[in-house]
Amino acid sequence: MLRNIAFRDDKDFSGCSIFGMMDTRGGKVDGGPIIRAIANMKERSNGLGGGFAVYGIYPQFADLYALQVMFDDDCAREETEAFIRANFELAEAGPIPYRPLPQVTDVPLLRRYFMRPLPACLREEESEDDFVVRAVMHINVNIDGAFVFSSGKDMGVFKGVGFPEDIGRFFRLDEYEGYAWVAHGRFPTNTQGWWGGAHPFNILDWSVVHNGEISSYGINRRYLEMYGYACTLHTDTEVIAYAVDLLVRRHGLSIEDVAGVLAAPLWEHIDRMPSRRKERALALRQTYGSLLMNGPFSIIISNRRQMIGLTDRIRLRPLVAGRAGRMIYISSEEAPIHLVEEGLEDTWIPSGGVPIVAELEAAEGAREEVGA
């Protein structure tokens, strides 16, 4: 690879790869197709990280929170498990299965816990979701050597250091079946390679994969910290996951409004909007200006009912979508969609700042919103 010898600029500017697929009627597929799809974009990866989020994989524990945790050592595990036993009703716990691979090294202790909060531990008027977020923040901030990397219901995140196809095989994702899959290749921009820092980033059911660089990370982080979110990874993508949880779950905003916050339209575009849209856009900008994501990005946001694709308002990173019956695909490139879907009916490129939303049980499967 060419290097800037004069300035000793050795940063790897690989493009990152993101890919998502969803059966909008809830049919399940194993991890084979998405592993092939993300491997097709290997030139966008650098071997420093890869990961997957998958929904519908724990039907026997569908009503329980599945905390998936990585530990540096048994001391961190024991302290975390003591905290869990004091605050949760634990239904089952054990190691996350994996198959050793020579190219996947420095593997931490990987454990998962299926549980629900003890009612006596909830604060007055606190929801179970709020309690779980508070518990995740406590573990990540206060227990040295422990990191919760997945905390939703009937879903899981699987990530680590390596190429994404190797991480997928390492976690035996060919043995899981889910109705929605999201994948990422490469690593968070400007962050050292370690297992917890790989994509996706997760809180509760929300997972985010990202291609690009969020230059507003500092102000985004400080705003989120006012609402109790502890950004312990010091990487830009982490703030997107917490921002979506705040805006949708806690503040009740629509996905269209979320797009209007994260990828807010330019002031000159707001000035030309019809009056009602203009009033809404101004209100969002004035209320949530500190959550505007500056910089180039394309992202896939997922939860148990939706898969959402979004780019920055001037499309500095690529994103393409495809449809085949009830299957919806979102990708950095079109080629991997064709690779895994022979019956592709349509592909399209979303407008900058305009979300693509695939919804479970939706009549049309996906729609490009035009009001953000």
C-alpha positions as CSV (number, residue, x, y, z in Angstrom):
1,M,0.0,0.0,0.0
2,L,1.3,3.5,-0.8
3,R,2.4,5.5,2.2
4,N,3.0,9.3,2.6
5,I,6.7,9.0,3.4
6,A,7.2,12.7,3.7
7,F,4.8,13.1,6.5
8,R,5.0,9.6,8.0
9,D,1.2,9.3,7.6
10,D,0.7,5.6,8.2
11,K,-3.0,5.7,8.9
12,D,-5.0,3.0,7.0
13,F,-7.8,4.7,5.2
14,S,-9.7,1.6,4.3
15,G,-13.4,2.2,3.6
16,C,-15.1,-0.1,6.1
17,S,-17.9,-2.5,5.0
18,I,-21.4,-2.7,6.3
19,F,-24.2,-5.1,5.3
20,G,-27.6,-5.9,6.6
21,M,-30.4,-8.3,5.6
22,M,-33.9,-8.7,7.0
23,D,-36.8,-11.0,6.3
24,T,-39.7,-8.7,7.0
25,R,-42.1,-11.6,7.7
26,G,-39.8,-13.1,10.3
27,G,-38.4,-16.0,8.4
28,K,-35.1,-17.2,9.7
29,V,-31.8,-17.9,7.9
30,D,-28.4,-19.0,9.3
31,G,-25.3,-16.9,9.3
32,G,-23.8,-18.3,6.1
33,P,-25.2,-15.7,3.6
34,I,-24.1,-12.7,5.6
35,I,-20.7,-14.1,6.2
36,R,-20.3,-14.6,2.4
37,A,-21.6,-11.1,1.8
38,I,-19.3,-9.3,4.2
39,A,-16.3,-11.4,2.9
40,N,-17.1,-10.1,-0.6
41,M,-16.0,-6.7,0.6
42,K,-12.7,-7.8,2.1
43,E,-10.8,-5.0,0.4
44,R,-12.6,-2.6,2.7
45,S,-11.4,-4.4,5.8
46,N,-8.0,-4.5,7.4
47,G,-8.2,-7.4,9.8
48,L,-8.5,-5.2,12.9
49,G,-12.1,-6.0,13.6
50,G,-15.4,-7.5,12.4
51,G,-18.7,-8.3,13.9
52,F,-22.4,-9.2,13.5
53,A,-25.7,-8.5,15.2
54,V,-28.5,-11.0,14.8
55,Y,-32.1,-11.0,15.9
56,G,-34.4,-13.9,16.8
57,I,-31.7,-16.3,17.9
58,Y,-32.8,-17.0,21.5
59,P,-36.5,-17.9,21.2
60,Q,-36.4,-20.0,24.4
61,F,-35.4,-16.9,26.3
62,A,-37.2,-14.3,24.2
63,D,-38.6,-12.4,27.2
64,L,-35.2,-12.2,29.0
65,Y,-32.3,-9.8,28.6
66,A,-29.3,-11.6,27.1
67,L,-26.2,-9.9,28.5
68,Q,-23.1,-11.0,26.5
69,V,-19.9,-10.0,28.3
70,M,-16.2,-10.2,27.6
71,F,-13.7,-10.4,30.5
72,D,-10.0,-10.0,30.9
73,D,-9.8,-12.5,33.7
74,D,-11.7,-14.6,36.2
75,C,-11.6,-11.8,38.8
76,A,-13.6,-9.5,36.5
77,R,-16.0,-12.3,35.8
78,E,-16.5,-13.1,39.5
79,E,-17.2,-9.5,40.4
80,T,-19.6,-9.1,37.5
81,E,-21.5,-12.2,38.3
82,A,-21.8,-11.1,41.9
83,F,-23.3,-7.8,40.7
84,I,-25.7,-9.8,38.4
85,R,-26.9,-12.1,41.2
86,A,-27.6,-9.1,43.4
87,N,-29.7,-7.3,40.9
88,F,-31.2,-9.8,38.5
89,E,-33.1,-13.1,38.5
90,L,-30.8,-15.3,36.5
91,A,-32.4,-18.0,34.3
92,E,-29.3,-19.4,32.7
93,A,-25.6,-18.6,32.3
94,G,-22.6,-20.0,30.5
95,P,-19.8,-19.5,27.9
96,I,-20.5,-18.2,24.4
97,P,-19.7,-21.1,22.1
98,Y,-16.9,-20.6,19.6
99,R,-14.5,-22.7,17.5
100,P,-10.8,-21.8,17.9
101,L,-9.2,-20.4,14.7
102,P,-5.5,-19.7,14.4
103,Q,-6.2,-16.3,12.8
104,V,-8.3,-15.2,15.8
105,T,-6.1,-14.5,18.7
106,D,-6.1,-12.9,22.2
107,V,-9.6,-14.2,22.8
108,P,-11.1,-12.8,26.1
109,L,-13.4,-14.8,28.4
110,L,-16.8,-14.8,26.7
111,R,-19.9,-15.4,28.7
112,R,-23.7,-14.8,28.3
113,Y,-26.4,-14.4,30.9
114,F,-30.2,-14.7,30.4
115,M,-32.0,-12.7,33.1
116,R,-34.5,-10.1,34.2
117,P,-34.2,-7.3,36.8
118,L,-35.3,-8.0,40.3
119,P,-38.4,-5.7,40.9
120,A,-37.0,-4.7,44.3
121,C,-33.9,-3.2,42.6
122,L,-35.8,-0.8,40.3
123,R,-36.0,2.8,41.3
124,E,-39.4,4.5,41.5
125,E,-41.0,4.7,38.1
126,E,-37.9,3.2,36.5
127,S,-38.6,0.8,33.6
128,E,-36.7,-2.5,33.2
129,D,-35.0,-1.2,30.1
130,D,-33.7,1.9,32.1
131,F,-32.5,-0.4,34.8
132,V,-30.6,-2.6,32.3
133,V,-29.0,0.4,30.7
134,R,-27.9,1.6,34.2
135,A,-26.5,-1.9,35.0
136,V,-24.6,-2.0,31.7
137,M,-23.1,1.4,32.4
138,H,-22.1,0.3,35.9
139,I,-20.3,-2.8,34.7
140,N,-18.5,-1.0,31.9
141,V,-17.4,1.9,34.1
142,N,-16.8,0.3,37.5
143,I,-15.7,-3.3,36.9
144,D,-12.2,-3.3,35.6
145,G,-11.7,-5.9,32.9
146,A,-15.4,-6.4,32.1
147,F,-17.3,-5.1,29.1
148,V,-20.9,-5.8,28.2
149,F,-21.1,-5.9,24.4
150,S,-24.7,-7.0,23.9
151,S,-27.7,-6.5,26.2
152,G,-30.9,-6.9,24.2
153,K,-33.7,-9.5,24.2
154,D,-33.7,-12.4,21.7
155,M,-30.7,-11.0,19.9
156,G,-26.9,-11.0,20.2
157,V,-23.8,-9.2,19.0
158,F,-20.7,-11.2,18.1
159,K,-17.5,-9.3,17.4
160,G,-13.8,-9.4,17.8
161,V,-10.4,-8.6,16.3
162,G,-10.0,-10.2,12.8
163,F,-11.6,-10.1,9.4
164,P,-15.4,-10.3,9.7
165,E,-15.6,-13.7,7.9
166,D,-13.2,-15.2,10.4
167,I,-15.1,-13.7,13.3
168,G,-18.3,-15.2,11.9
169,R,-16.8,-18.6,11.7
170,F,-15.1,-18.2,15.1
171,F,-18.5,-17.6,16.7
172,R,-20.1,-20.5,14.8
173,L,-22.7,-18.2,13.3
174,D,-23.6,-20.8,10.7
175,E,-25.3,-22.6,13.6
176,Y,-27.6,-19.7,14.5
177,E,-30.8,-18.7,12.7
178,G,-32.2,-15.2,12.8
179,Y,-34.6,-13.0,10.8
180,A,-32.3,-10.0,10.7
181,W,-28.5,-9.9,10.3
182,V,-26.1,-6.9,10.3
183,A,-22.4,-7.1,9.7
184,H,-19.3,-4.8,9.7
185,G,-15.7,-5.1,8.5
186,R,-12.7,-3.1,9.7
187,F,-12.6,-1.1,12.9
188,P,-13.6,2.2,14.6
189,T,-11.7,5.1,13.2
190,N,-8.8,6.4,15.3
191,T,-9.2,3.7,17.9
192,Q,-6.7,0.9,18.7
193,G,-7.7,-2.6,17.8
194,W,-9.3,-4.5,20.7
195,W,-12.3,-6.9,21.0
196,G,-14.7,-4.6,22.7
197,G,-14.1,-1.8,20.2
198,A,-15.2,-3.7,17.1
199,H,-18.6,-3.0,15.5
200,P,-21.5,-3.4,16.0
201,F,-22.1,-1.2,19.1
202,N,-25.1,-2.1,21.1
203,I,-27.4,-1.1,23.9
204,L,-30.6,-3.0,24.6
205,D,-32.0,-4.1,21.3
206,W,-30.2,-1.3,19.3
207,S,-27.2,-2.1,17.3
208,V,-25.2,0.1,15.0
209,V,-22.6,-0.5,12.3
210,H,-20.8,2.5,10.8
211,N,-18.6,3.4,7.8
212,G,-17.0,6.9,8.2
213,E,-15.8,9.2,10.9
214,I,-17.9,11.3,13.4
215,S,-15.9,14.5,14.0
216,S,-18.5,15.7,16.5
217,Y,-17.8,12.9,18.9
218,G,-16.8,15.1,21.8
219,I,-20.0,17.2,21.9
220,N,-22.2,14.2,21.1
221,R,-20.6,12.3,24.1
222,R,-21.0,15.2,26.5
223,Y,-24.7,15.6,25.6
224,L,-25.3,11.9,26.1
225,E,-23.5,11.8,29.4
226,M,-26.1,14.3,30.8
227,Y,-28.6,11.5,30.3
228,G,-26.5,8.8,32.1
229,Y,-24.8,7.2,29.1
230,A,-21.1,6.5,29.8
231,C,-19.1,6.5,26.6
232,T,-16.2,4.2,27.8
233,L,-14.9,3.2,24.4
234,H,-13.8,6.7,23.2
235,T,-14.9,5.9,19.6
236,D,-17.2,7.8,17.4
237,T,-19.7,5.0,16.6
238,E,-20.6,4.3,20.3
239,V,-22.4,7.7,20.5
240,I,-24.7,6.7,17.7
241,A,-26.1,3.7,19.5
242,Y,-26.7,5.7,22.7
243,A,-28.2,8.6,20.8
244,V,-30.8,6.4,19.0
245,D,-31.8,4.8,22.3
246,L,-32.2,8.2,23.9
247,L,-34.2,9.6,21.0
248,V,-36.5,6.7,20.2
249,R,-37.0,4.7,23.4
250,R,-36.8,7.5,26.0
251,H,-38.0,10.6,24.0
252,G,-40.4,8.9,21.7
253,L,-39.1,10.3,18.4
254,S,-39.9,8.6,15.1
255,I,-37.2,7.2,12.8
256,E,-37.8,10.2,10.5
257,D,-37.1,12.6,13.3
258,V,-34.0,10.7,14.3
259,A,-32.7,11.1,10.8
260,G,-33.5,14.8,11.1
261,V,-31.4,15.0,14.3
262,L,-28.4,12.8,13.3
263,A,-28.2,14.0,9.7
264,A,-30.0,17.4,10.0
265,P,-30.7,19.2,6.8
266,L,-28.7,22.2,5.9
267,W,-30.0,25.5,7.0
268,E,-30.6,26.6,3.4
269,H,-32.8,23.5,2.9
270,I,-34.7,24.2,6.1
271,D,-35.5,27.7,4.8
272,R,-37.1,26.3,1.7
273,M,-39.3,23.8,3.5
274,P,-43.1,24.1,3.8
275,S,-44.1,25.8,7.0
276,R,-45.0,22.7,9.0
277,R,-42.0,20.8,8.0
278,K,-39.8,23.8,8.6
279,E,-41.2,24.2,12.1
280,R,-40.5,20.6,12.9
281,A,-37.0,20.7,11.5
282,L,-36.2,23.9,13.4
283,A,-37.5,22.4,16.7
284,L,-35.4,19.3,16.3
285,R,-32.3,21.3,15.4
286,Q,-32.7,23.6,18.3
287,T,-33.5,20.8,20.8
288,Y,-31.0,18.2,19.7
289,G,-28.3,20.3,18.0
290,S,-25.6,18.6,20.1
291,L,-26.5,15.2,18.6
292,L,-25.9,16.3,15.0
293,M,-23.4,13.9,13.6
294,N,-20.8,15.9,11.7
295,G,-18.5,14.1,9.3
296,P,-18.9,11.4,6.6
297,F,-21.0,8.4,7.6
298,S,-23.2,5.6,6.3
299,I,-24.8,3.5,9.1
300,I,-27.2,0.6,9.6
301,I,-29.2,0.8,12.8
302,S,-31.2,-2.3,13.9
303,N,-33.6,-3.4,16.5
304,R,-35.9,-6.3,16.9
305,R,-38.5,-4.8,14.5
306,Q,-36.5,-2.6,12.2
307,M,-33.4,-2.3,10.1
308,I,-32.6,1.3,9.1
309,G,-30.0,2.6,6.6
310,L,-28.9,6.2,6.8
311,T,-26.1,8.4,5.3
312,D,-24.8,11.8,6.1
313,R,-26.8,14.6,4.4
314,I,-24.3,15.0,1.5
315,R,-23.6,11.3,1.0
316,L,-19.9,11.2,1.7
317,R,-20.0,7.4,2.3
318,P,-21.8,4.9,0.0
319,L,-25.0,3.0,0.8
320,V,-27.2,0.9,-1.5
321,A,-30.4,-1.0,-0.8
322,G,-32.1,-4.0,-2.5
323,R,-35.3,-5.8,-2.4
324,A,-36.3,-9.4,-3.2
325,G,-39.8,-10.3,-2.1
326,R,-39.9,-10.0,1.7
327,M,-36.1,-9.7,1.9
328,I,-34.5,-6.3,2.3
329,Y,-30.8,-5.7,2.0
330,I,-28.6,-2.7,2.8
331,S,-24.9,-2.6,1.9
332,S,-21.9,-0.5,1.2
333,E,-21.8,-2.1,-2.3
334,E,-24.3,-3.7,-4.6
335,A,-22.2,-6.7,-5.5
336,P,-22.6,-8.7,-2.2
337,I,-26.4,-8.3,-2.5
338,H,-26.3,-10.0,-5.8
339,L,-24.0,-12.6,-4.4
340,V,-26.5,-13.8,-1.8
341,E,-29.7,-13.0,-3.6
342,E,-30.3,-14.5,-7.0
343,G,-33.9,-13.2,-7.2
344,L,-33.1,-9.5,-6.6
345,E,-36.0,-7.4,-7.9
346,D,-34.8,-3.9,-7.3
347,T,-31.9,-1.8,-6.0
348,W,-31.7,1.9,-5.2
349,I,-29.5,4.5,-3.6
350,P,-31.0,6.6,-0.8
351,S,-30.8,10.3,-0.7
352,G,-28.5,11.9,1.8
353,G,-30.0,12.1,5.2
354,V,-33.1,10.1,4.2
355,P,-33.6,6.8,6.0
356,I,-34.4,3.5,4.5
357,V,-36.6,1.5,6.9
358,A,-37.2,-2.2,6.7
359,E,-39.9,-3.2,9.2
360,L,-40.9,-6.6,10.5
361,E,-44.3,-7.6,9.2
362,A,-44.5,-4.5,7.1
363,A,-46.7,-4.9,4.0
364,E,-44.1,-3.5,1.6
365,G,-41.1,-4.6,3.5
366,A,-39.2,-1.3,3.1
367,R,-39.8,2.3,2.3
368,E,-37.7,5.3,1.6
369,E,-38.9,8.1,3.7
370,V,-39.0,11.5,2.1
371,G,-39.7,13.9,4.9
372,A,-36.5,13.9,6.9
